[in-house]
């Protein structure tokens, strides 16, 4: 089983394609991304869970 943990530090929208390519390349069974944004498309085969955005950071 492969587990990928990656802090992507709120990368700009233009970098989302690079993130998707990396996720595909590693073929991880479990992926944990921290400090993400909602602009990333994780695909239909992935489950996502996130916390509520605090008002001062929206």
PAZABA-536194 format. One record per residue (C-alpha): x, y, z; residue in one letter. Coordinates in pm, 1 decimal, decimal comma. Example, Ala and Ser with C-alpha at 12.3 -4.5 7.8 and 13.67 -1.06 7.14 Angstrom:
<recs>
+----------+----------+----------+----+
!        x !        y !        z ! aa !
+----------+----------+----------+----+
!   1230,0 !   -450,0 !    780,0 !  A !
!   1367,0 !   -106,0 !    714,0 !  S !
+----------+----------+----------+----+
</recs>
This chain:
<recs>
+----------+----------+----------+----+
!        x !        y !        z ! aa !
+----------+----------+----------+----+
!      0,0 !      0,0 !      0,0 !  X !
!    131,4 !    345,5 !    -96,2 !  X !
!     46,6 !    651,8 !    112,3 !  X !
!    128,2 !    996,9 !    -25,7 !  X !
!    128,8 !   1295,7 !    211,6 !  X !
!    190,0 !   1636,7 !     56,6 !  X !
!    161,1 !   1990,1 !    193,1 !  X !
!     91,1 !   2188,8 !   -122,6 !  X !
!     73,5 !   2523,8 !     60,1 !  X !
!   -224,9 !   2674,0 !   -122,3 !  X !
!    -67,6 !   2672,3 !   -465,8 !  X !
!   -217,1 !   2908,1 !   -723,7 !  X !
!   -486,7 !   2784,3 !   -961,6 !  X !
!   -233,5 !   2761,1 !  -1247,4 !  X !
!    -41,1 !   2487,1 !  -1065,7 !  X !
!   -335,5 !   2247,1 !  -1031,7 !  X !
!   -245,5 !   2054,3 !  -1347,1 !  X !
!    100,1 !   1981,2 !  -1203,6 !  X !
!    -54,1 !   1848,7 !   -883,0 !  X !
!   -288,5 !   1619,3 !  -1073,5 !  X !
!      4,8 !   1484,2 !  -1276,5 !  X !
!    204,8 !   1409,8 !   -962,1 !  X !
!    -88,6 !   1233,4 !   -798,1 !  X !
!   -129,6 !   1017,4 !  -1107,2 !  X !
!    242,8 !    944,4 !  -1130,7 !  X !
!    276,2 !    807,2 !   -776,9 !  X !
!    -33,8 !    585,7 !   -798,8 !  X !
!    -87,9 !    610,0 !   -423,1 !  X !
!   -365,5 !    416,7 !   -252,7 !  X !
!   -414,6 !    692,4 !      3,8 !  X !
!   -341,6 !   1060,6 !    -63,9 !  X !
!   -337,1 !   1322,6 !    209,8 !  X !
!   -307,9 !   1681,1 !     88,6 !  X !
!   -277,2 !   1961,9 !    338,8 !  X !
!   -318,3 !   2336,7 !    286,5 !  X !
!   -513,1 !   2287,4 !    -34,1 !  X !
!   -778,9 !   2495,3 !   -200,9 !  X !
!  -1112,0 !   2394,9 !   -348,3 !  X !
!   -993,3 !   2464,9 !   -705,5 !  X !
!   -834,3 !   2121,4 !   -733,8 !  X !
!  -1033,7 !   1854,9 !   -912,9 !  X !
!   -962,8 !   1528,4 !   -736,4 !  X !
!  -1166,5 !   1319,5 !   -976,1 !  X !
!  -1466,9 !   1099,3 !   -917,1 !  X !
!  -1267,6 !    812,3 !   -767,8 !  X !
!  -1139,8 !   1008,6 !   -468,5 !  X !
!  -1306,0 !   1085,0 !   -138,4 !  X !
!  -1238,7 !   1429,2 !      4,8 !  X !
!  -1285,0 !   1573,5 !    351,1 !  X !
!  -1207,0 !   1928,0 !    453,8 !  X !
!  -1271,8 !   2173,1 !    730,2 !  X !
!  -1485,8 !   2482,5 !    715,6 !  X !
!  -1302,0 !   2789,1 !    588,4 !  X !
!  -1264,0 !   3048,8 !    862,3 !  X !
!  -1420,6 !   3388,4 !    772,3 !  X !
!  -1097,6 !   3583,1 !    815,5 !  X !
!   -928,5 !   3364,7 !    550,4 !  X !
!  -1198,1 !   3366,6 !    284,3 !  X !
+----------+----------+----------+----+
</recs>
